[in-house]
Amino acid sequence: MNENLYGQEAYKEIYTRWFGREGNDTTVSVLAERLLARYKDPPKIVDGVLDVKDRAGVSLGSRILLESYVLQDVDGATLAEPMQVNYAEYTDDRVKFRAETY
């Protein structure tokens, strides 16, 4: 697999106290592989509004399987995408949410 798939350099610095001064190469390589896998292709982001009866299934950080006409395969068939909720706002009768693929 080509490390520079789209022909551009990208750097991400992560500051944490858990690796110490010497670092932890094993943990860092696992973290780097997971970040590369997550952001290899730009994530799909979907905003929506649900009825209050669906409130229990939509909470910040929850994983959902979202099926919508905006998520289609190459033939135009509707896809069910695994997504993670990264924004949720609750009102008396509605739930506004934003989710992205993971």
OpenMM code with the backbone's topology and positions (N, CA, C; nanometers):
from openmm import Vec3, app, unit

residues = "MET ASN GLU ASN LEU TYR GLY GLN GLU ALA TYR LYS GLU ILE TYR THR ARG TRP PHE GLY ARG GLU GLY ASN ASP THR THR VAL SER VAL LEU ALA GLU ARG LEU LEU ALA ARG TYR LYS ASP PRO PRO LYS ILE VAL ASP GLY VAL LEU ASP VAL LYS ASP ARG ALA GLY VAL SER LEU GLY SER ARG ILE LEU LEU GLU SER TYR VAL LEU GLN ASP VAL ASP GLY ALA THR LEU ALA GLU PRO MET GLN VAL ASN TYR ALA GLU TYR THR ASP ASP ARG VAL LYS PHE ARG ALA GLU THR TYR".split()
positions = [
    Vec3(0.0844, -0.1186, 0.0000),
    Vec3(0.0000, 0.0000, 0.0000),
    Vec3(0.0879, 0.1235, 0.0000),
    Vec3(0.0554, 0.2195, -0.0824),
    Vec3(0.1301, 0.3440, -0.0909),
    Vec3(0.0986, 0.4318, 0.0292),
    Vec3(0.2033, 0.4762, 0.1005),
    Vec3(0.1815, 0.5591, 0.2187),
    Vec3(0.1303, 0.6980, 0.1836),
    Vec3(0.1624, 0.7461, 0.0642),
    Vec3(0.1231, 0.8795, 0.0229),
    Vec3(0.0219, 0.8677, -0.0902),
    Vec3(-0.0953, 0.8160, -0.0586),
    Vec3(-0.1965, 0.7786, -0.1562),
    Vec3(-0.2437, 0.8949, -0.2427),
    Vec3(-0.2576, 1.0147, -0.1845),
    Vec3(-0.3101, 1.1285, -0.2589),
    Vec3(-0.2024, 1.2298, -0.2968),
    Vec3(-0.0755, 1.1958, -0.2791),
    Vec3(0.0332, 1.2816, -0.3239),
    Vec3(0.0541, 1.4073, -0.2416),
    Vec3(0.0167, 1.4040, -0.1168),
    Vec3(0.0407, 1.5205, -0.0323),
    Vec3(0.0832, 1.4752, 0.1065),
    Vec3(0.1672, 1.5551, 0.1683),
    Vec3(0.2178, 1.5239, 0.3016),
    Vec3(0.1170, 1.5689, 0.4061),
    Vec3(0.1091, 1.4964, 0.5157),
    Vec3(0.0213, 1.5337, 0.6260),
    Vec3(0.0895, 1.4930, 0.7566),
    Vec3(0.0855, 1.5829, 0.8528),
    Vec3(0.1458, 1.5579, 0.9833),
    Vec3(0.0424, 1.5817, 1.0915),
    Vec3(0.0521, 1.5037, 1.1952),
    Vec3(-0.0356, 1.5233, 1.3100),
    Vec3(0.0484, 1.5037, 1.4351),
    Vec3(0.0549, 1.6071, 1.5173),
    Vec3(0.1258, 1.5975, 1.6437),
    Vec3(0.0253, 1.5722, 1.7543),
    Vec3(0.0555, 1.4752, 1.8364),
    Vec3(-0.0306, 1.4418, 1.9484),
    Vec3(0.0510, 1.4586, 2.0763),
    Vec3(0.0044, 1.5456, 2.1621),
    Vec3(0.0712, 1.5688, 2.2893),
    Vec3(-0.0024, 1.4922, 2.3983),
    Vec3(0.0726, 1.4104, 2.4694),
    Vec3(0.0121, 1.3322, 2.5761),
    Vec3(0.1158, 1.3033, 2.6834),
    Vec3(0.0749, 1.2940, 2.8045),
    Vec3(0.1667, 1.2652, 2.9142),
    Vec3(0.1870, 1.1156, 2.9345),
    Vec3(0.1082, 1.0319, 2.8695),
    Vec3(0.1130, 0.8886, 2.8941),
    Vec3(0.2278, 0.8181, 2.8238),
    Vec3(0.2878, 0.8763, 2.7241),
    Vec3(0.3973, 0.8103, 2.6539),
    Vec3(0.5324, 0.8383, 2.7181),
    Vec3(0.5444, 0.9410, 2.8010),
    Vec3(0.6709, 0.9739, 2.8665),
    Vec3(0.7710, 1.0319, 2.7699),
    Vec3(0.8903, 1.0601, 2.8197),
    Vec3(0.9957, 1.1210, 2.7360),
    Vec3(1.0501, 1.0249, 2.6320),
    Vec3(1.0577, 0.8980, 2.6671),
    Vec3(1.1147, 0.7992, 2.5749),
    Vec3(1.0149, 0.7564, 2.4685),
    Vec3(0.8877, 0.7752, 2.4948),
    Vec3(0.7855, 0.7336, 2.3994),
    Vec3(0.7541, 0.5859, 2.4133),
    Vec3(0.6624, 0.5408, 2.3352),
    Vec3(0.6218, 0.4016, 2.3356),
    Vec3(0.5922, 0.3662, 2.1905),
    Vec3(0.6919, 0.3109, 2.1229),
    Vec3(0.6816, 0.2862, 1.9786),
    Vec3(0.5659, 0.1937, 1.9420),
    Vec3(0.5388, 0.0939, 2.0227),
    Vec3(0.4310, 0.0007, 1.9919),
    Vec3(0.2960, 0.0709, 1.9934),
    Vec3(0.2708, 0.1461, 2.0996),
    Vec3(0.1436, 0.2168, 2.1110),
    Vec3(0.1298, 0.3228, 2.0029),
    Vec3(0.2379, 0.3937, 1.9752),
    Vec3(0.2345, 0.4981, 1.8728),
    Vec3(0.2062, 0.4390, 1.7350),
    Vec3(0.2660, 0.3245, 1.7026),
    Vec3(0.2415, 0.2653, 1.5705),
    Vec3(0.0967, 0.2167, 1.5578),
    Vec3(0.0393, 0.1629, 1.6662),
    Vec3(-0.1018, 0.1210, 1.6631),
    Vec3(-0.1910, 0.2429, 1.6436),
    Vec3(-0.1635, 0.3505, 1.7177),
    Vec3(-0.2407, 0.4738, 1.7057),
    Vec3(-0.2302, 0.5327, 1.5652),
    Vec3(-0.1096, 0.5329, 1.5087),
    Vec3(-0.0902, 0.5860, 1.3733),
    Vec3(-0.1658, 0.5034, 1.2697),
    Vec3(-0.1630, 0.3715, 1.2830),
    Vec3(-0.2357, 0.2864, 1.1881),
    Vec3(-0.3856, 0.3106, 1.1946),
    Vec3(-0.4380, 0.3294, 1.3153),
    Vec3(-0.5820, 0.3545, 1.3298),
    Vec3(-0.6211, 0.4904, 1.2726),
    Vec3(-0.5370, 0.5919, 1.2945),
    Vec3(-0.5662, 0.7239, 1.2370),
    Vec3(-0.5610, 0.7196, 1.0848),
    Vec3(-0.4610, 0.6510, 1.0301),
    Vec3(-0.4512, 0.6399, 0.8839),
    Vec3(-0.5702, 0.5647, 0.8257),
    Vec3(-0.6129, 0.4584, 0.8922),
    Vec3(-0.7280, 0.3824, 0.8431),
    Vec3(-0.8548, 0.4661, 0.8480),
    Vec3(-0.8708, 0.5458, 0.9547),
    Vec3(-0.9924, 0.6262, 0.9682),
    Vec3(-0.9987, 0.7385, 0.8657),
    Vec3(-0.8847, 0.8011, 0.8390),
    Vec3(-0.8852, 0.9191, 0.7527),
    Vec3(-0.8200, 0.8955, 0.6170),
    Vec3(-0.8046, 0.7691, 0.5770),
    Vec3(-0.7497, 0.7396, 0.4446),
    Vec3(-0.8339, 0.8072, 0.3372),
    Vec3(-0.9632, 0.7921, 0.3484),
    Vec3(-1.0573, 0.8624, 0.2615),
    Vec3(-1.1333, 0.9607, 0.3492),
    Vec3(-1.1703, 1.0764, 0.2948),
    Vec3(-1.2434, 1.1735, 0.3767),
    Vec3(-1.3720, 1.1118, 0.4322),
    Vec3(-1.3991, 1.1338, 0.5619),
    Vec3(-1.5203, 1.0757, 0.6201),
    Vec3(-1.6461, 1.1409, 0.5638),
    Vec3(-1.7511, 1.0626, 0.5542),
    Vec3(-1.8811, 1.1164, 0.5139),
    Vec3(-1.9484, 1.1727, 0.6382),
    Vec3(-2.0033, 1.2925, 0.6266),
    Vec3(-2.0694, 1.3574, 0.7393),
    Vec3(-2.2155, 1.3808, 0.7026),
    Vec3(-2.3048, 1.3402, 0.7923),
    Vec3(-2.4479, 1.3538, 0.7692),
    Vec3(-2.5093, 1.4294, 0.8872),
    Vec3(-2.5880, 1.5343, 0.8561),
    Vec3(-2.6663, 1.6063, 0.9559),
    Vec3(-2.8109, 1.5642, 0.9401),
    Vec3(-2.8825, 1.5615, 1.0513),
    Vec3(-3.0218, 1.5236, 1.0407),
    Vec3(-3.1026, 1.5652, 1.1615),
    Vec3(-3.2330, 1.5492, 1.1471),
    Vec3(-3.3269, 1.5766, 1.2555),
    Vec3(-3.4169, 1.4545, 1.2679),
    Vec3(-3.4305, 1.4063, 1.3896),
    Vec3(-3.5140, 1.2900, 1.4167),
    Vec3(-3.6271, 1.3277, 1.5102),
    Vec3(-3.7276, 1.2445, 1.5116),
    Vec3(-3.8383, 1.2620, 1.6048),
    Vec3(-3.7902, 1.2261, 1.7458),
    Vec3(-3.8539, 1.2816, 1.8456),
    Vec3(-3.8127, 1.2602, 1.9835),
    Vec3(-3.8205, 1.1125, 2.0249),
    Vec3(-3.9036, 1.0327, 1.9592),
    Vec3(-3.9135, 0.8905, 1.9933),
    Vec3(-3.7834, 0.8150, 1.9655),
    Vec3(-3.6961, 0.8704, 1.8797),
    Vec3(-3.5679, 0.8083, 1.8470),
    Vec3(-3.4541, 0.8587, 1.9350),
    Vec3(-3.4867, 0.9354, 2.0371),
    Vec3(-3.3865, 0.9979, 2.1232),
    Vec3(-3.2930, 0.8960, 2.1891),
    Vec3(-3.3456, 0.7839, 2.2315),
    Vec3(-3.2650, 0.6848, 2.3029),
    Vec3(-3.1510, 0.6292, 2.2173),
    Vec3(-3.1704, 0.6199, 2.0875),
    Vec3(-3.0684, 0.5641, 1.9996),
    Vec3(-2.9627, 0.6617, 1.9540),
    Vec3(-2.9800, 0.7902, 1.9861),
    Vec3(-2.8869, 0.8929, 1.9388),
    Vec3(-2.8318, 0.9695, 2.0580),
    Vec3(-2.7116, 0.9334, 2.0976),
    Vec3(-2.6428, 1.0073, 2.2031),
    Vec3(-2.4998, 1.0332, 2.1579),
    Vec3(-2.4382, 1.1316, 2.2145),
    Vec3(-2.3033, 1.1711, 2.1752),
    Vec3(-2.2072, 1.0533, 2.1889),
    Vec3(-2.1375, 1.0218, 2.0812),
    Vec3(-2.0421, 0.9117, 2.0816),
    Vec3(-2.1004, 0.7767, 2.0451),
    Vec3(-2.2317, 0.7673, 2.0321),
    Vec3(-2.2918, 0.6371, 2.0012),
    Vec3(-2.2677, 0.5996, 1.8553),
    Vec3(-2.2628, 0.4708, 1.8318),
    Vec3(-2.2466, 0.4196, 1.6956),
    Vec3(-2.3839, 0.3852, 1.6416),
    Vec3(-2.4075, 0.4267, 1.5182),
    Vec3(-2.5357, 0.4007, 1.4552),
    Vec3(-2.5122, 0.3417, 1.3165),
    Vec3(-2.6104, 0.2759, 1.2655),
    Vec3(-2.6081, 0.2278, 1.1277),
    Vec3(-2.7085, 0.3139, 1.0529),
    Vec3(-2.6584, 0.4068, 0.9729),
    Vec3(-2.7430, 0.5060, 0.9072),
    Vec3(-2.7709, 0.4650, 0.7642),
    Vec3(-2.8974, 0.4618, 0.7291),
    Vec3(-2.9400, 0.4315, 0.5932),
    Vec3(-3.0153, 0.5525, 0.5403),
    Vec3(-2.9665, 0.6083, 0.4298),
    Vec3(-3.0261, 0.7297, 0.3746),
    Vec3(-3.0040, 0.7351, 0.2241),
    Vec3(-3.0891, 0.8103, 0.1562),
    Vec3(-3.0734, 0.8260, 0.0121),
    Vec3(-2.9464, 0.9034, -0.0227),
    Vec3(-2.8898, 0.9778, 0.0710),
    Vec3(-2.7669, 1.0528, 0.0428),
    Vec3(-2.6433, 0.9631, 0.0459),
    Vec3(-2.6564, 0.8423, 0.0987),
    Vec3(-2.5468, 0.7452, 0.1012),
    Vec3(-2.5790, 0.6351, 0.0015),
    Vec3(-2.5114, 0.6395, -0.1144),
    Vec3(-2.5406, 0.5444, -0.2212),
    Vec3(-2.4134, 0.4786, -0.2711),
    Vec3(-2.4293, 0.3572, -0.3265),
    Vec3(-2.3155, 0.2916, -0.3893),
    Vec3(-2.3048, 0.3378, -0.5347),
    Vec3(-2.2146, 0.2789, -0.6112),
    Vec3(-2.1917, 0.3228, -0.7489),
    Vec3(-2.3116, 0.3020, -0.8396),
    Vec3(-2.4006, 0.2100, -0.8031),
    Vec3(-2.5199, 0.1840, -0.8831),
    Vec3(-2.6409, 0.2661, -0.8390),
    Vec3(-2.6260, 0.3459, -0.7329),
    Vec3(-2.7365, 0.4282, -0.6846),
    Vec3(-2.8220, 0.3622, -0.5787),
    Vec3(-2.7837, 0.2423, -0.5368),
    Vec3(-2.8593, 0.1742, -0.4312),
    Vec3(-2.8239, 0.2367, -0.2952),
    Vec3(-2.9208, 0.2441, -0.2084),
    Vec3(-2.9009, 0.3015, -0.0762),
    Vec3(-2.8093, 0.2130, 0.0072),
    Vec3(-2.7130, 0.2747, 0.0738),
    Vec3(-2.6204, 0.2030, 0.1604),
    Vec3(-2.6543, 0.2260, 0.3066),
    Vec3(-2.6229, 0.1301, 0.3883),
    Vec3(-2.6299, 0.1471, 0.5336),
    Vec3(-2.4863, 0.1626, 0.5818),
    Vec3(-2.4516, 0.2816, 0.6289),
    Vec3(-2.3143, 0.3121, 0.6694),
    Vec3(-2.3026, 0.3121, 0.8208),
    Vec3(-2.1986, 0.2458, 0.8752),
    Vec3(-2.1732, 0.2602, 1.0185),
    Vec3(-2.1174, 0.3998, 1.0451),
    Vec3(-2.1761, 0.4705, 1.1398),
    Vec3(-2.1354, 0.6074, 1.1698),
    Vec3(-2.1295, 0.6273, 1.3203),
    Vec3(-2.0639, 0.7361, 1.3592),
    Vec3(-2.0557, 0.7717, 1.5004),
    Vec3(-2.1116, 0.9119, 1.5184),
    Vec3(-2.1981, 0.9292, 1.6168),
    Vec3(-2.2610, 1.0584, 1.6443),
    Vec3(-2.1590, 1.1483, 1.7129),
    Vec3(-2.1318, 1.2661, 1.6523),
    Vec3(-2.0375, 1.3594, 1.7138),
    Vec3(-2.1040, 1.4913, 1.7531),
    Vec3(-2.2344, 1.5022, 1.7360),
    Vec3(-2.3108, 1.6191, 1.7801),
    Vec3(-2.4549, 1.5753, 1.8020),
    Vec3(-2.5107, 1.6151, 1.9136),
    Vec3(-2.6516, 1.5842, 1.9410),
    Vec3(-2.7112, 1.6983, 2.0220),
    Vec3(-2.8248, 1.7485, 1.9762),
    Vec3(-2.8968, 1.8556, 2.0459),
    Vec3(-3.0417, 1.8117, 2.0611),
    Vec3(-3.0891, 1.8133, 2.1843),
    Vec3(-3.2233, 1.7640, 2.2139),
    Vec3(-3.3165, 1.8810, 2.2443),
    Vec3(-3.4348, 1.8794, 2.1849),
    Vec3(-3.5411, 1.9729, 2.2193),
    Vec3(-3.6615, 1.8892, 2.2626),
    Vec3(-3.7719, 1.9543, 2.2887),
    Vec3(-3.8892, 1.8807, 2.3364),
    Vec3(-3.9419, 1.7788, 2.2358),
    Vec3(-3.9350, 1.8113, 2.1059),
    Vec3(-3.9953, 1.7222, 2.0073),
    Vec3(-3.8998, 1.6738, 1.8982),
    Vec3(-3.7747, 1.7188, 1.8993),
    Vec3(-3.6797, 1.6821, 1.7940),
    Vec3(-3.5422, 1.6526, 1.8512),
    Vec3(-3.4624, 1.5787, 1.7727),
    Vec3(-3.3221, 1.5530, 1.8036),
    Vec3(-3.2423, 1.5908, 1.6798),
    Vec3(-3.1595, 1.6948, 1.6909),
    Vec3(-3.0676, 1.7293, 1.5825),
    Vec3(-2.9391, 1.6521, 1.6068),
    Vec3(-2.8810, 1.5968, 1.5004),
    Vec3(-2.7573, 1.5203, 1.5173),
    Vec3(-2.6660, 1.5392, 1.3971),
    Vec3(-2.5401, 1.5083, 1.4197),
    Vec3(-2.4394, 1.5023, 1.3127),
    Vec3(-2.3589, 1.3750, 1.3378),
    Vec3(-2.3342, 1.3000, 1.2330),
    Vec3(-2.2591, 1.1753, 1.2455),
    Vec3(-2.1596, 1.1661, 1.1311),
    Vec3(-2.0502, 1.0950, 1.1546),
    Vec3(-1.9516, 1.0725, 1.0475),
    Vec3(-1.9103, 0.9272, 1.0456),
    Vec3(-1.8691, 0.8830, 0.9273),
    Vec3(-1.8261, 0.7443, 0.9116),
    Vec3(-1.7013, 0.7213, 0.9939),
    Vec3(-1.6835, 0.5989, 1.0351),
    Vec3(-1.5628, 0.5638, 1.1121),
    Vec3(-1.5052, 0.4354, 1.0603),
] * unit.nanometer
topology = app.Topology()
chain = topology.addChain("A")
for resn in residues:
    res = topology.addResidue(resn, chain)
    for name in ("N", "CA", "C"):
        topology.addAtom(name, app.Element.getBySymbol(name[0]), res)
